Amino acid sequence: MSDQSPRFGAVFLSYAREDSAAAQRIADALRASGVEVWFDQSTLRGGDSWDSTIRQRIKDCGLFLPIISASTQARPEGYFRLEWRLGDQRTHLMGRSKAFVVPVCIDDTIESRADVPDSFLAAHWTRLPGGEVDAAFCDHVKKLLGSRNVHHASLSASVEPHVIRPGIAHEVGRTTASRMPPKGRYRSVVLAALAVVVIAGLIGFAVHSTRKSDATKALVDESGASTAKAVESVAVLAFEDKASGESHEFFSDGISKELMVSLGRVPGLRVVAWTSAFFFKKSDASPQEIGRMLGANHLVTGTVQREGEMLRIFAHLIRAQTGEQLWSERYLRPAKDLFTVEDEIARDIARNLRLKLGVDVGGSMRTVDPEAFRLVARGRHYWSDRTAKGSALAEADFLQALKLDPDFAQAHAGLADVYLIRGIWQLTDARSTWLHDMRKARESAERALQLDGDLAEAVATLGYVYFYTGDQRGAESLLKKSIALNPNLVTARGYYAIVLNAQGLLDRSLVQSNAAVEIDPLSSINLVQHAISLKASGRFAEALPFARRALGLAKDQAKATSLLFAGTVFLAGGAREEALAAARSIIRGDRIDVTGAFATVSLLRKAGLEEEAAAAARMALAQLPPTDYRYGMVLVAAGRFDEALPALEQTPAAVWAPSFFWYDMWDPYRDDPRFHALLVKLGLDDDYRIARAAVSRTQPGKK
C-alpha cells in the first residue's frame, strides 16, 4: 500500500473478508478497464496507523462502494460498520448533484432486509453476482469518476464482514417551477395505483409552489428516513374485547392503535401499522406465521375490559419465532387515564426489549373522555374506508366526540383528514369548492396541534394540506417533522413519497415507499406504490413480487380497480396475461372507469391488442367531455397526440406530474417540441429534467 493518499475522486471499495474473492474480481475488472485499484490485504494489519489510513481514504475518496452479501448481513458488528458510518457521514456534507455511495450486491440479499446506513438506502443497487463485472459497470464507474478527472480507485479490505443496505444515489440539484392552480383531480381509489399514491390510501396531490428550492442545497439528513436503523420490530395485534358488542370492540381497537402510536416513538423500534397488524384479527394463525408475514420479531397481544369508570388491560409480549411469552402484566386504571396506561405499557415493552427510551413516548398527563375516545376510534375505522359514506359517518363521530371533549386533539385531527379527502374528491371532479374543504382541513389540523404539538398525525396532514395549497417548503418541513416524531407513521411516509415523486426525485421517493412497505407490509396500496416506483427505476424483476402481493391482498373490486397500474409492472416484467387481467379489470360491460382508462388503453396497445384498445378508448371518450384533461390522456394512450393537446392543457399539473415523468405512453412524444411546450405551460419543465435524469441513472440508455 502506498503511503500517499489517493487523489480526490478515488474509489473506496469496502468489503467483508469472506467476500475477498469477489472483491478481487471487481478490482481486476476495474483495473482492466483502466481504473487503477489498490488491493492488498496484507498491508491492513490493524492499529492506529491502519485506522488512520482507512479514515483518510474514506475522507478523500470520490466514490464509496460497499459490497453487500449474505455474509455481511449475518454480522451485527464489525469494523466495516465504522467504514459505513464514515461514508454515510460524508453524504451529509454533499450537495444533491454529487453521487458518492454506489452499493454493489454480489448475491440475492434483499434490499428491504439489509442493515445499512440511511444514505445507502437512497442509492440504486448494482447487482454483480459473485463479483462478476460487466463492461457496463466499469463504464458507469469511469463515468462517475470522469467528471473529476480521476484514474485511481482504492480498495479497502476490512478485517470484519460488512452489512449493507440498499444505497441511494444523490439527486441532481433542482429548482421548483411555479405552479398553475389545478383545475381537476382524479379519484383516490384509482390513484392508489399511481406512482403518486399516498401510502395508506389518501391519494392524489397538487403542487402550485411559488417558491424556489436551492439547487445547491445539501441532501438533508432526514430523521427517521427509513426503518433500517430499527434493532427490534413489534406488531401490536388487535386486543381482544372482553365485553360484548360493536361499541366495546371499537374501544379496544382504539387502545391497540394508541399503543402502536406510543411504541412508534421508541427509538430503535419498528412498529407494524395497524392495517397490517389487524389483518390477523380473530385469526388462528400461529405467532411464527404472523411474525413472518409482518416481518416482526415480537408480538404484543392482550385484552381490554371497561368496568364502569375503570379500565382493565392485560398485555403480553411474545417472541414470534418461538411463541414464547417474554412478559405479561395487568393494568387497572381509571378509563379517563387510558393514554397514561398506554404510555406505561409502551415503556414496559421497551424495557423488556432492552431498548433505551431516548424520547418521551407520550403525554402521560393527558386525560380523555372514554366515550369521546370510542367515537374517535370508530370514526377512524369509518374514515379508513375512503368512501363518501364512510367519510360522512366519520365526520359525525368526530364532531360528537368534540361535543363531549372540545379539546380532544385526536378528534380535531380526524376532522382534518375528513376534510382533506373531501377536498381531494372535489378537486377530482373539478369543483371549485375543493379549496373550501382544504381550508377546513388546515384549520382542524392547526387546532389539533395547538392542543398537542407533538401529534404526528396532525403534523403530516397539515403538511399535505400545505402541499396542496402551494407551500412546498412548508410541506417538506412538516412531513420531516412528522416522521421525526413518529418514524413508524405510514401516512407521513406516503405523503413524503408523493412530495418527492412530484419533484422527480424518484430515488428519495423510493426510500419512503420502501419504508412504508416495511411498516405496513400487508397494505396493497403500499405494495403497488413501491412496485410502480421500482418499475420506473427499471428494476422490473424486483417490482413484480410487490405487484403480485398487492393484487393478492385486494379484497374487493374497488381495490382491484385501484391497482390497475400494477399492470404496467406486469407488462414490463414479462407477465403479459397478468397485465391484461389488470387492464381489463376497470371495464364493466359498456362502461369504463374513466380515470384509469388511459392506462388500460396504453397497456392493451403495448400488448398488441389494437382493436381492444380502440374499443376501450371509444368507451372512455364517450363518457368524458372534450375539455376534460382525462379526455386528452385517453387520446394520448390511443396514439392520437395531436387531438389530445387542447384537453391536456387543462391537466392539474402536479397531480399528474409522475405520469409525464415515468409513464411509457409518453415515450413516443418525449422528443416532440409540442410535448415540451406542454410541460412549460404546466410548469413542469424543470421537474421533468430532474425526473428524466433519474431515469437515465437507473435505466442507462433511456432518456
Secondary structure, 3 states (H helix, E strand, C coil): CCCCCCCCCCEEEEECHHHHHHHHHHHHHHHHCCCEEECCHHHCCCCHHHHHHHHHHHHHCCEEEEEECHHHHCCCCCHHHHHHHHHHHHHCCCECCCCCECCEECCCCCHHHCCCCHHHHCCCCEECHHHCCCHHHHHHHHHHHHCCCCCEEEEEECCCCCCCCCCCCCCCCCCCCCCCCCCCCCCHHHHCCCCCCCCCCCCCCCCCCCCCCCCCCECCCCCCCCCCCCCEEEEECCCEECCCCHHHHHHHHHHHHHHHHHHHCCCCEEECCHHHHHHHCCCCCCHHHHHHHHCCCEEEEEEEEEECCEEEEEEEEEECCCCEEEEEEEEEEEHHHHHHHHHHHHHHHHHHCCCCCCCCCCCCCCCCCHHHHHHHHHHHHHHCCCCHHHHHHHHHHHHHHHHHCCCCHHHHHHHHHHHHHHHHHHHHCCCCCHHHHHHHHHHHHHHHHHHCCCCHHHHHHHHHHHHHCCCHHHHHHHHHHHHHHCCCCHHHHHHHHHHHHHCCCHHHHHHHHHHHHHHCCCCHHHHHHHHHHHHHCCCHHHHHHHHHHHHHHCCCHHHHHHCCCHHHHHHHCCCHHHHHHHHHCCEECCEECCCCHHHHHHHHHHCCCHHHHHHHHHHHHHCCCCCCHHHHHHHHHCCCHHHHHHHHCCCCCCCCHHHHHHCHHHHHHCCCHHHHHHHHHHCCHHHHHHHHHHHHHHCCCCC
